[in-house]
Structure formats: C-alpha cells, structure tokens
C-alpha cells in the first residue's frame, strides 16, 4: 500500500465519521424526547455526556496507541468497534 492511498483512506474515513457524528448529534435530542420519552433536560444532559465522551476518547486512544498497540493496530481495532456499534 503506497502512502497516498493510505492518506486518502484516513481522510475518507474521517470525513464519513464526522458526517455521522454531526448527523447523529443534530437529531439525538429529538429522538430521545419523542421515541424514548425522556424529558428535555434529561435528553440534553445525555447528549452532552455523549458529546463529551466522543471528544475525550481520542485521549484514551492515544494512550493505548503510544503505550501498547501502535497507531495502525489501534486504528484498525477502533474502526472495527466503531462499525460494530
């Protein structure tokens, strides 16, 4: 695999991941209130907790990649978990 292909793969992955994140974030409060019958405050709190977890997970991934697995194995494992969930 040459370097240009790997770079395009990472960029494409991030573009689709960001599209999924912002698509879910914009509709999650409505989904939680209408379909799961949560209160507005509880739904907003859950979305805030979810967004905070999403933004903090790169720190955990960086630690795992640097200390244990390496960046490519960490990327592949995290991508598989992301796709399965």
Protein Blocks (a to p, Z undefined) as FASTA:
>chain_A
ZZklmmmmmmmmmmmmmmmmmmmmmmmmmmmmmmnopafklmmmmmmmmmmmmmmmmmmm
mmmmmmmnopklmmmmmmmmmmmZZ
